[in-house]
Amino acid sequence: MTPNVIALQLHLLKTDTPMSETMPFNASELNQSWPLPSQPLPVIIFGAGSIVRDAHLSAYKLAKIPVVGIYDPDTEKACQLCAEWDIPLISELTDALSRTGVCFDLATPPAIHAELLEKIPQGSPVLIQKPMGENLSDATHIVKVCRERKLTAAVNFQLRFAPMMLALEHAIDQGFLGTVIDFDAWLALDTPWHLWEFLESLDRVEIAVHSIHYLDFVRSLLGNPNGVYAKTVSHPRSKVAQSRTAAILDYGDEVRCSLSINHDHFFGRKFQACEFRICGTEGAAYVKLGLNLDYPRGEPDELWIHPAGAKNWTQVQLSGSWFPEAFAGRMANLQRFVNGEDNKLISSVEDAWQTMALVESAFSSSARGATPIAEFP
């Protein structure tokens, strides 16, 4: 629970007047960034793929967090990336695993996470790329390894740290939406899956490596659902196991939460979309996740809020975007927690296990299929 949520609850205990009626809405006062560590730890990165090139390195440069080495079994690819960013190449895995006094960044495929976690120095801080293993069994094993080796471990669910999402959560904490009762995610876009060749070998793709971000963010707003109804399928032209998903999260009879996701809307930009609509009892918000439109170049993110009591929507002027600012915030929280500057590690492996459990349930729901419709007698 965030300090803003605690403050809101204490406020409502003292008065029947909603906080939104006593605090005028000022979009410029919404928090959009995570404070940086005062004493940054150097980072060792495992992996030299597109996500490291497009997000990690830019984020750490922005946050003034030094990267002191990159290892990848594809030495040629790692060498090229290191040359571009003037970062030392680590050519031997044993060398990378022996470093101490550093924060490890595992930007690796899910099947490799546990193997590396079992070998990095005991007690190290580590950021693990999502998903946390290929399935819930893997996630459970990873939690066990991290506990046994006393690793301070978090999972890279960085959407929570995007400027638009931090601002949205701040507005919700302040009471400007009232109680959130509706969450809609609508995606119709053309995702370049070829950028991540390893995905073609996975049995679980869309929910496990993409929509997992949205499921995790929903959990951060609404908590754990009672269950999930889902169907995830491929597309005739797609080379990955699934690229389209429809899901409903069950939060009881007062909250509605649905996700409609199509990565194969390849008919031009005009009617493509990547957006959230969040409605409360008093106000509402609209989020455009611009990065996914024309990835990796993307478009600007957008956040609009219709606060309680207002007649019009207000656009929040964002100070950054999902890439790379959210990645900077994700690493900053981990390092600040290690240094004692943050009292909570967001998306710890224990919390991330809950997101993995939701993913597992979604795949199980998809495999079971729908309730059969009665035949006419």
N, C-alpha and C positions, 0 to 999 in steps of 0.2 A: 504494500500500500504506500503510495507516494505521500510526501508531506502535505501536498495540496489537498489530497483526498481526506487526510486526517483533519486538516483545518476546516474543510467544508463540513465534515460531520460534526465537529465541535460547534461550529457556527449554527448549524441547524438545530442542535440541542438547546441553544440559548434563545432562539427566536423562530417564529413561524414564517418570517419573511424570507423568501429565497435570496441567496447571496447575489444572484443576477440582478435583483431589484435594488440592492444596496451598493453594488459595484458597477459603474458604467462600463460598457464594453469598449476596450481600446485594443485594437488588433496589434498595434506596435509594442504592446507590453507582454505579448505572449512569448513564452520561452521557446527558442528554436535551436538551441545548441547545448551540448554537454560540456562542462568545464574540462579543461585539459589537465593532465597530471603535472604537478609542479616539478617532479623529478622523473622524466620519462625513462623507461627501461628500453634498452636496445632490443630489436626484434630480429629473430631468425625465421625466415619464411620457407616452408616446404611447399614446393609447387611453383611453376612459372607459366601457368596458363593465362587465359584471357582475363579472368576475374582479378588476378594479381596485377596485370598490366592496366586494366581499365579502372580499378577501384583501390586496391590495397595500397599500392605505392603512392598514388596521388593523395590518398587520405593521410598516410603517415607523414608525407612531406608537409601537408597542410597543418598537421598537428605537431610538427617538429619532433616526431618520434623517429629516432634513427633506425634504419635497417642495416644490419651489419653482415648480412649474408643471405643468399638464396640457394637452396638445393632443389634439384629436380633430376630424376633419373635420365631425362632427355637433356644431356649436358649441352648439346648445341643450342637448344631453345633457351635454357637457363643462361648460357653464356651471352647470347644476344640480348636478353632482357637486362642482364647485369651491366652490359656495356652501354645500353641506352640510358640507364639510370645511375651509372657510376656507383654500382654496389658490388662488393666482393662476391665472387662466385665461390660456392662451396661444392667441390667436385666429388667429395666422398661422404656417403651417408653417415659413417661412423664419426666423422669430424663434426657434422651438423648436430648429431645426437649427443655429443660430449660437451657442448657449450653450457656454461653456467652463468648465472647473473643476467639472464636474458628472458624475454617473453617469446614463447614459440607460437607461430601462426601456421596452423595446419590447413593450407589451402589445397587440400588433396581430395581425391574421390572417396566416397564414404566407406568403401571396403578396406581402406588403408588406415583409417583413423586409429583403431584399437592397437594395431601393430606398432605405430609410432608412439602412442601414449604409454605403451609398456616399456619403451626404451629411453624416453627423454629423462633427464635427471629428476629424481624424486623431489617433490615440493615445488616444482616449477610452475609459473603461470603459463596458461596455454589457451589460445583461441582456436576453436574447432569449427571448420567449415560445416555448414548444414548440407544435407541432413546428417544427424548424429548416428551414422551407420545406415545400413541398407534397410533395416526393419527394427521393430521394437526389441527383438532379442538382442540385436547388436547394440542398441541404445542402452539396454540394461547392463550389458557387459561393459560398456564404456563408463557408465556411472560407477560400477564396481571397481574398475581399474583406477579411475581418478581418486576414489576414496582410499583404496589400498596404498596408492603411491603419493597420497596427500597433495595432489595437483590442484591448484586453483584454476578451475576450468570453466569456461563459458563457451556457448555456441554462437556462431555468427548470424544470429537473427537481427540483422542491423536495421531492418525497416523500422523498428521501434525508435531508432535514433535519428531518422530522417527529420530535417527541419519542419516539414509539414506535419508529421505525426507528433512530434514533441509539442508543437503549437496546438494541434487538435486536442491532445490529451490535457494540456494546460487549460484550454477553454472548457473542456468537460469537467475537469477538477474544480474550476471556478463556478460551475453551475450554470453556464450560459446556454446549455442545451437541455437542462433539466435531467431527467433520467433517460438514458439511452434505451430505446425500445425497438429500433430498426437499424439493421446493418445490411447493406447491399454492396456486393462487389460485382462489377460488370466489366469483363474483358473480351474484346473482339479485336484481335491483332494478328500480325504475321511475325512469329518469333523465329529468329535464325538459329535453330537448334544445331546447325552444323558447326557453330563456334565451339561447341563442347562435344567433341567426338566420343568421349567415354560414355556419354549418355546412351549411345546406340546399343551398348551391351547390357544396359540395365533393364530389369523386368518392371521396375517402378520408376516413373519419370515425372509426370505432370504434377501430381499432388506432392510427391516426395521431394522434388527439387525446386518447384516454382510456387505452387499455391500454398506450400508449407509456410511461406512468409506471411500470407494473408491469414491463415489459420492461427499462426502464432500471434499476429497483431490483434485479431479478434479476442484471443485469450487475454491479452494485456488489457483490453477494454472491458470485457464482459465476464472474464473468468472462464473456468472450465465448463463446457456444455454437458448436458445430461447424455447426449449421444449425437449421432450424425447419420443422415441419409445421403448417400452419394452414388454417383455413377461416373466413371472415368473411362474414356475410350480413345482409340487412336484415330487416324485419318488416312484415307487411301494413299495420299502422297507423302505421308510422314514416315521418317525412318526411326522414330522413337516409339516406345511401347504405348504411351498415352499422350495426347496433346489437347484433349477437350474434357472438361469436368463440369458437372453440376452438383451442387451440394447444399444441403440445408442442415444447419446446426440447431439442435433442440435445446432451447433455454426455457422451456415451460410455456405457459399460455400467455405471457405478457410481452415477451421479446421475440422478434422475428429476425432471423439471420440467414441470408442466402448468398451463394456465390455462383455466378455463371461465367465460365471461362472457355474461350475458344482461341487457340493459338494458330488457327489455320484460316483466318479471315484475310485472305491474300488478294482482295479485290480493290486495292488502293486505299489511300489514307482517309478518304471522305467520311466513311461511316465506321472507321475503326474507333475503339474506345478502350480506356484503361482507367477506371474510376471507382471510387467508393461514394456511397451516399449513406450518411449516418444521421438518423433522426431521433430526437429526444422528445420528451413531453412538452418542452417549452421552446426548443430551437432545433436547428439542423446544421449539417456541414456537408460540403462537397469537396472531394479530393481527386485531383487528376494526377496519376502517377506517370509523368511524362517520359521517364526513362524508357519504359517498355515500348513506346511508340517510336519506331525507327531506331531500335537498339543496335549498337551501343551509343550512337550519337544522341538519341533521345530528343525530347522537347522539354520546355520548362515545366516543372511541377506547378500545381495550383492548389490553393486552399481557400475556400469560400465558407463563410459562417453567417448564418441567419440567427443572431443571438436572441434570447428570450426578450419579448417585448418590442423587438424591432420591426419595422415595416419593410426593410430591404435587406439584401445580402451585402456583406462586406468582404472584399477580397483581401486576404492577408498577404502583405508583401514579404515574400520568403527570402531569407538570407543565404540560402544554399539549396542543394538538391540531394536526392537519395544517394547518388554517386557524385563525389566521394565523401560528402560531409557525414553521412550516416556511418560509414566505415570508421571515420576518425572518432566519432562518438562511441562506437562499440568498443574499440580498443582503449579509448580513454577511460571508460567505466571500469574495464578489467584492471588496468594499471592503477587507477585511483583506489580501487578496492584493495589491491595488493599493498599499496602505500598507506592505507588507512584513511584516505581522503573521502571515500564513499563508504557508507555503511551497508550498502546492498549491492550484490553482484547480480545484475540483470541478465536473464537468460543463462543462469548457471546450468550445469548439466542436469541437476535435479529438476529445475523448472523446464528445461528443454525436453526432458523425458516426457512431460505432460503433453507437449506439442507432438512429439513422436507417437504417443499413445493415440492422439486424435487422428493423426495421419493413418495409423494402423487400422483404426476403426473405420475410416473412410474407405480404405481399400477393401476391408472385409465386407462393408455394406455393398460396395460395387460388385463384389464377387457373388454375394448372396442373391442379388437381383431384386426386382420389385415384387410386391404382393400380387399374386395372380388375380385377374378380373374374372368374376363369375360368368359362366357361359349361359346364354339364354336357354331356358329349358325347352 
